[in-house]
């Protein structure tokens, strides 16, 4: 499991005084950086090996400006060429949002999914939570 601590910014709040719902998917994307690095260690977009097939976000509670949040990230499934990434936003002792993303290991030259195998699979499986 990966964790990242984020201090919400004032600009991320909305008229209701809490973090806007459009911010959570951005936080989730940032917290997936450790996963991206398995495929592209220097995060060079010209050498990218993933595509996103699906994202889901369930909002459970408000997130507020004045307290840090922890983003938890892990794999719930690793298939032949795809993986399911689960994420949570936790503020204080509350899970405020949960998300799921399906990523596909992709070969841009061949324009098709690429197998997840060998050392790459072993590295990913170290973060698999069933």
BELNORHU-V309316 format. One record per backbone hydrogen bond with DSSP energy under -0.5 kcal/mol. NH is the residue of the N-H (numbers start at 1). CO is the residue of the C=O. E is the energy in kcal/mol with one decimal. If there is no record, write none. Layout:
# BELNORHU-V309316
<<NH CO E> <NH CO E>>
This chain:
# BELNORHU-V309316
<<2 73 -3.2> <4 71 -1.8> <6 69 -2.9> <8 6 -0.7> <12 9 -1.8> <13 10 -1.8> <14 18 -1.9> <17 14 -2.2> <19 63 -3.5> <20 12 -2.9> <23 20 -1.8> <24 20 -0.7> <25 21 -0.6> <26 22 -0.6> <26 23 -0.5> <27 23 -2.3> <28 24 -2.6> <29 25 -2.2> <30 26 -2.3> <31 27 -2.4> <32 28 -0.7> <32 29 -1.1> <33 30 -1.6> <35 32 -0.9> <36 32 -2.3> <37 33 -2.3> <38 34 -0.7> <38 35 -1.2> <39 35 -0.8> <39 36 -1.0> <40 36 -2.8> <43 40 -2.2> <45 43 -0.6> <47 44 -2.1> <48 45 -0.8> <51 104 -1.7> <53 51 -0.5> <53 102 -3.1> <54 102 -1.2> <56 100 -2.4> <58 98 -3.3> <59 57 -0.5> <60 58 -0.5> <60 96 -3.0> <61 96 -2.0> <67 64 -0.8> <69 6 -3.1> <70 90 -2.8> <71 4 -3.3> <72 70 -0.6> <72 88 -2.1> <73 2 -2.7> <74 86 -2.2> <75 127 -2.4> <76 84 -2.6> <77 84 -1.2> <79 82 -3.3> <83 103 -2.4> <84 77 -2.7> <85 83 -0.6> <85 101 -3.4> <86 74 -3.1> <86 84 -0.5> <87 99 -2.4> <88 72 -1.9> <89 97 -2.6> <90 70 -2.7> <90 88 -0.6> <91 94 -2.3> <94 91 -1.9> <96 89 -2.9> <96 94 -0.8> <97 89 -1.2> <98 58 -2.5> <99 87 -2.8> <100 56 -2.1> <101 85 -2.4> <102 54 -2.4> <103 83 -2.5> <103 101 -0.6> <104 51 -2.8> <105 81 -3.3> <106 49 -2.5> <106 104 -0.5> <107 112 -2.6> <108 106 -0.7> <111 107 -1.6> <112 107 -1.5> <114 105 -3.0> <116 80 -3.4> <117 115 -0.7> <120 117 -1.0> <121 117 -1.0> <122 118 -2.0> <123 119 -2.5> <124 120 -2.3> <125 121 -2.7> <126 122 -1.0> <127 124 -2.3> <128 125 -1.6> <129 75 -3.2>>
